[in-house]
Structure formats: C-alpha cells, structure tokens
Amino acid sequence: MNKQIKDFNELISNASDYLESQLHYSLKAADNYRRCWKRVRNFMSSKGIKCYNHDVGKQILLHKFKDRRKEELSTHEKLFFNSVKMLTDFQETGQIKVPSLPRKERIIFNGSIGEIITDFLNKKIEKRLSKCSFHSYHRNLSKFLNYCNQRGINSIKDIDLTIILHFINELSHRKETNTTVIISVITTLRGFMKFAFEQKKIAVDYSNKIPRYKSVIQPKLPSIYSEEEIEKLIKSVDRSNPRGKRNYVIILLAARLGLRASDICNLKFDNLFWNTSTIKIEQFKTGKELELPMLPDIGNAIIDYLRYGRITSEEPYVLLTARPPCRGFTTSNVVTHVVQRAFKKAGIDIKGKRFGPHSLRHSLGFRLLEKSTVLPVISEVLGHENTESTKYYLRIDLKSMKQCMLDVPPVLNDFYIQKGGAFYYG
C-alpha cells in the first residue's frame, strides 16, 4: 500500500476512534464522517496530493463549495464541511472540538420547580440510570420547565393535571415530535410527579392520572444469534495487535459470560480471582454481586492482552482505551462499538437485528434455555434479580415451548349424543 495512503488511513482511523471513545458519537454517526473523509482521500488522490494539512482542507472546501457560505449549504453538504474542519483540527492538535450550544439555547433548572427537578434527576443518578435514559429525562424536563416559565408558573403547587395535559398536547402537535418522543415525555412526567408527591411538594399524586399513550406496539423479540454465528464472530477478531487482543477479551466476556457492556468497561483487577478461576463483580445496573467462572479461553485472552497488548499503567481497570492517554473507558459505548464493528467485519447477517453486546447476552440466555437449563440457574448466570426478568427469554425459545405441548386425548364415541337434530352432552 502507498505510504501516503496508509498514513492518511491511519489519520482517519484515529479520528474515528476519537469520535467514538472521547466524544461518544454513535457508530452510525462516526461512519458518516468516515465516508466524508474517504471522499477527501479520493480528492487528494485525483489531484496528486500526498499529505493532508490545513491548506489542503481549505482547497477541498473551495473546490466543493466555491464561495457559498455554510448557512447556504444543505444538511449533507454541512456534514462534509464539518468533517473537513474536524479532520483538520485532529491532524493539527490530536483533538476534535465540538461547538457548544449558544447560551440562549441552554435551559437552566432554576426557580423552585427547577430545584425539585434537580433533586429528581439526582435521585435517578443514585439509582444508576443509564446515560441515555438520564439525558432523556433531562431533555423532557427541560421542555416542561420552559413551558411552565413561559406561562408564569413558578411554583410546583400551581401545576395541575390540566397544565400537564396541555403541555403534552402542545408537544404532540409539533412537526418534529413523533410517537417515541411523546411516550418518553409521558413516562418522564409520571415519574417526576410521583416523586414530587412522595416528597410532599404537591398534595395530589398526578402520576396515576396522566393517561398512558394509546399505542398498540408489540414488544420486539430480542435479537439472538446461533452458536455457529457466535463462534464465527469470535474467530474473526484479529489478535495480532494490542487493540485486537483487547477487543477479543471484550467479545468473549459478552458472549461466554453474558456480561453487560457497563460491567465489561468497569472490570478491575480486583474482580479477577486467579486462584479460584472466578470473576466477581458488583453489577453496575442492579448493584447485585455476581460470581462467574473464568473460563479457560477468557483467562488466556486476558493474560495475552495483559502481557502483549496493555501498556504499563497504574489504572485499576483491566481494559484501556487504545489511544493515549490510555485510560479506562469513560462510557460503555466503547464496548458497544467494538462488538458492532466485529459483527460487521465477520460478515454475519444483522439485517433487522440488534448487534451489540446485549444481543450476545440474549444469545447466551437463549442457548442455556435451549439446553433445558432451569430458570434459577439462568438467572444466576445473567445476574438477574429474579426469574421474572429471565422469563423474558422464554418468548424466543420455540423449541422448548413445543416440548410443553400436550397430546389431545381421543374423543369417545358416546361423548356426543344426537337427539332431536341437535347435539348435547351425555
């Protein structure tokens, strides 16, 4: 491969990794920027440009957009424009700056209602709500507080069911609002009003008076993959480099033990008990302690990574980011992206399916159930608080359900007695 192309591909790879690991961009968003950067590479190749720098970035934008201002560009054109700027930043500083929102667009949780919202959100943090769910609560309550402020509602005691329903109704008539948003807002408001009632901030519990959104949506079956597909995924990981050795450990922990992404990224040396070949953790989601066997392939993969992949570091976490400064993962999205990229690289059919670490967890639960493992044992392996959560997997095990079918006994000849042209029970 041409050295210049190889260097530019490395620049793209490192910039993409920065978007995902440091800025927490989704895999889809990072892919969009990668496609733009490949167009930059094609332009450089066609012009005989060997190295990328600030001047090359300006030349590309001038060629692409002439003297058009950014405000005049389409959404796709703005994406390309931003991608060039971001690549230039990364090439020069090793970082990508994301512009912050204008001050006027930020909503501060001020006033007496804002204080209660802040207390509510802090309570959610204590309960280890996922970042995605927390941001959803934060966004929805920002809209609600803004609605109250615009109407001069400054005390939570002035909020009643009519105000709540008017807010939901107004929100539902906006063009950008879809069913998912409405359901999320209703869920948030029910939780917030219940909290306010329990804290004796309001006299009436409106949480059970807010109507649920009338939408008939069948729950999706969890995405599962066959044992052959899982083995194909595992074998597809390139372990010839430090990043690959780390990714191999991540995928084994998810596929063999069913660990959640949050528990994989929080795995510490204190959790590894080599003398008993076990892994003991306190689950991030439930706070429940979990002890699992350190299977031979997992133990060997961890040793291989520690010896030949992981840099010497005082970090307590087993798994570190690949780019310096090498630290523990700041978000479980890194684990998710590792698994998703591996699925794509392995060529496994993912159409219409989820393909993150949770799908590996579901697949493990399915295989255990398929092998007639009793529910309490599956609950222990997956770290569920009770078997009710584990019963979720029953919806996907058609083989086991067929075993529950009973033969219909034959009907005796004298069961029906015909009399007067009609049948009646004897």
N, C-alpha and C positions, 0 to 999 in steps of 0.2 A: 504494500500500500504506500502511496506517495506520502512522504514525511509531513508535508504541509497539511494534507487532508487528515492524516492521523492526528496531528496537533489540534486541528480545528474540531474534529470529532470529540477529542478529549475535553476541549473547552465547552462544547455543547453538553456532554455528559455531566461534567462538574456543575454547570449552571443548572441543569435539570435537577440534579441531586440537591442543590441548594434550595430550589423552589419547594421541593417536597419535604426535606428534612428540617430546614430552618424557617421557611415561610409557611409550611404546612399546606401547600397547594395540593389539590386532589390530583390523582393520577391522570384524569381526563384533562384538567387544566394544564398540567405540565406537558402532556402530549401535544396540546395545541401550540405551545411555544416551541416545542421541539420541531414541529412541522415548519413553523416560520423560519427557524434557524437553518433548517435544511435548504430552504429556498435561498437564504443568504449564501450558503455554501455553493449552491448551483450558480448563483450570480458571480461569485468570485471566480469559480472555475471557468465560466464563459468569458470573463474579462482577463484571465491570466493573473489574477491577484493571488499572491501566495500566503500573505499573513493578514489577519484581521486586526484592525485598530480603530480608533475614534474617527479618523478621516475616511476610512472605508465605510463605516456606518453612515456617515453623512452623505457619501457618494451614492450609496444604495437608496437612501430615503429621497435624495434629489432625483435620481433616475426614476423611482417608483411614483412619486407624488408631485414632482415639479415644484411649483411654488404654492401648492394648496396648503391651507392651514389645517391643523389637526381637527378643529371643530367641523371642518367640511368633509371629513372622511367618514366612510361607512363603518359599521361595527367591525367587520372583518379587516378593513384597512387599518383601523385603530389598533387592532390586535397585532398586526405586523409592525406598525410604527412603534408600539410599546416594546415589542420583542427585540427590536434592534437597539433601542435605548437601554434595555435591561442587559443585553449581551455586552454592550459597550461598558456599562457600569461594572459588570462582573469581570470583564477582561482587564480593566484598569485597577479595580480595588479588591476583587475577590468577594464582593458582596453585591446584593441587588436591593436597591432602595424601593420601597413601596410607598407611594404618596399617601399621606394620611387624609382623612376626610376633612373638609372645611369645617371650621369651628361651629358654624351655624347649623350644620347637619348633625352635630352631636347632641344627644339628649342626656342631660344630667338628671339623676334621680334626686331632685331637690324637693323641699317642702315636706309636710307631714306625711303625705301619701308616698313620696319618694323614699322616706326613711323606712316605712313599712315594707316597701318593695325591696329595698336593700337588705333588710332583715330576712325577708323571704328567700332571696337569692343566696344569702349566706347559709341559710339552713339547707338549701339544695346542695351547696358545695360540701357541707358536712356529710351529707348522705352520698357523696361520691357520684353525683350526677355526671354523666359523660359530657365532654366539652361541647359536642354537637347539640345535645339536649339543653345544656345550660345557655348556649348562645340563642337557642330558640326561645327560651323563657325570657331572656334578657331583651331580645328584639320585640317580642309581643308586648311585654310590659312597658317598654319604651313608647310604643304606639299608643297604648292605653293611657299612660300618664300624659302624653302630649295631647290626647283627646280631652282629657279632664282639664288640663291647663288652659286650653283654648276656650273652654266653656266656663271658666271661672270656678271650677270645682276644686277646692283647696283642702278639703277635709275628707277623710275616708268615710266619715259618718254621713256625708252628703251623697255617697254613692248608693244607689238602689238598683233593683232589677231592671227598671226602665232604662236607666243610663247604660247599663251593661248591654242590654239587648239593642239599643240604638247604636252603640259602638260597633257591635258585631254586624248589624245590618248595614251600616255605612261602609264598613270594611269590605263586605261581600259584594258591594256594587262597584268596587274599583276594578278597572280592567286588568291590573296586574295580579289580582287576588284569585287564586284557584282553590279547589276543594281542600287540598292538603293544608294550605295556609289557614283556612277557616277552622278546620279540625284542630290544628295546633293552637290557635288563639283560644278556642273554647276550652281546651284541656288546660292551658296556662291559667285562664281566668278562674276556672273551677278550683284549681289548686291554690291560687292566691287568695280567693275569697274565703276558702275553708281555713287557710292559715290566719287570716285577719279575724275570723270568728273565734278560732281557738285561742288567739292572743287577746281576746276580749276588746278588740278595736271596733267591732261592729256588733250590733245586738241580734242581727238576723244572719243565719247561715245561707247565703245565696248560692253556695256551690251546688247544692242539690236542686236548685230552682232554675239554673241555667240549662236550657234544653240541649240535649245531645244533637249533633248534626245528623240529619236523616240521610244517611248514605249507606246503601247496601253494598258492602265491599267484602268479598270472601277473603279470608286470610290466605296469603301466599304460602305454598308449601316451601319448606326450607330447601335450599339448593344442596344437593348431595352428588358425590362422585363415586364411581366404582372403585374397588380395591386396585384394579389394574390402572385406572387413571391416576390414583394417588401415587402408586409406585412409579409411574411414568413421570409425574411431577417431581418426585424426589430425585430420580436418576438424572433429570435434565439439568440440575444445578451444577454449574461449573465451579469445582472446588480447587482450581489451580491458582487462585489468587485470594488475598485476605477477605475481600468483600464477599466472594463466593462461599468461603468457609463459614463466615458469619451467617449468610443467608441460608445455608444448609441447616445450621442449628435452628434458626427461626422456623423453617418449614417442618423440621422433624418435631419440634415442640408442639406445633399446632396440629400436625397430622397424627402423630403417635400418641400424644397425651391429651389432645383437645384443649390446650391452654388458650385462654383468651389473649388477644393482642396486648391488652393492658398489662397482663401478668407476665407476658414474654418480655416486654420492654422494661419491666420493673425487676426482672430476675437478678438477684445479687449472689455474690459468692457465699454469703451466709445461708442461702437457701439450698446449697449443694452439700449433701452429706455422703461423701465418697465411701466412708467405712460401712455404711448400710445400703449404698447404691440407691438412695432415695432423694427426691426433691420435695422440700417442704416450703410452702408459701402461705401467706395470708392473702386471699383473693382481693384484688382491688375493688371489684364490683360489689361483692357481698360482705367482705370483711371476715369471711369464714375461712378457717385454716384447712389446708388441703395437703395431703401427703400422697405422692405418686412414685412409682418405681422409676429409677433412672435406667431405662432400657439400654442394652449394650451399644446399639448404634447411636443413641443420643449421647451417652457418656463418651464414646470415642470421638464423636463430632465436636463436642465441647473441648476435649483435650487437644484435638487437631487445631481448633481455632485459637485456643489459648497459647499454644506453642508456636504456631506458624502464621497466625492471622491477626491476633490482637496486639496492639502496640503496648509497650510497658507503660502502665498508668496506675495512678492511685485511686481511680474511680471504683466505687463499690459494685458497680453494675457489670455483669458478665459481658453483655453486648454493647458495643460502642459504635458511634457513627463512623463512617469510612473516611470522611474528610476531616482534616484538622480544623479546629482543635477537637480531637476525638473524645467525645463525652457520651454519657448515657443518653438514650433517646428522650427528647422533650415531649414527645407525643406518640401515641400508639399508631398514628397514621403511617409512620415509617415501616412498621411491621406489616400493615395492610398493603402498602405499595410493594414491598418485597414479594409478598405472596402473589399479588395480582400480576406483577411483571413475570414471575415464574410460570404462572398459568399460561400466559400469552406465549412465552418463549417455548414452552413444552408442546404447543400446538394442540392443546386439549379443547374440545368443543365447549365453549362457555356461553353460547348464544342463548339468551333468555334466562341465564342463571347468574347468581352472585358468585364471585370467585375470589373472595378474600379469606382471611384466616378463620372467620366464623363458619364458612362453608366446609372447611376441613374439620372443624369441631362437630358440625352436624353430621358429616360423613362418618366420623368415628362413632357417634351415638347410634347411627343407623346400622353400622356393621355389628356393633355389640348386640343390638336388638335382634338383628337378623340371625345371630348365633344363639338366640334364646337366652341371652343374659337377663337375669331378673332386674326389675326396675331399681331396687335399692342399690344394687352394685353399680348400675349405670349412673345413678345419682351421685354416688361417691366418686366415681372416675371423673365426671364432668364438674364436680363441685357444686351441684345444685343444693339449695337449701332444703328442698323437699321433693318428693316424687311427682308432685303436680307439674313442676317445670319439666321433668323428664317425660311425662306423658305426651308432651308436645311432639316428641319423636314418633309416637305411635301413628300419627297421621301419614307417615311416609313408608311404613313397613307393611306393604300389601301382602307380602309372603306370610308374615306372622298372623295377619288378620284372617287369611284363608284357612289357617290351621284352627281357627276358632269356630269355623262354620260347622253346624250340626246337620246330620242327615235328617231329612223329613221322613218320619215313620209312615209306613203304608196305611191307607185308609181301609178299614174293614168293610166288607161287602154290605153288612147290615147297618152301617153308620147312618146312611140316609134311607128313609122310608118314604116312598112316594104315596101320597094319599090325596085323592080329590084333585089330581092335576097339579099339586104343589108339593114341595119338599119340606119336611120338617124333621127335627132331630128326634131320634128314637129314645 
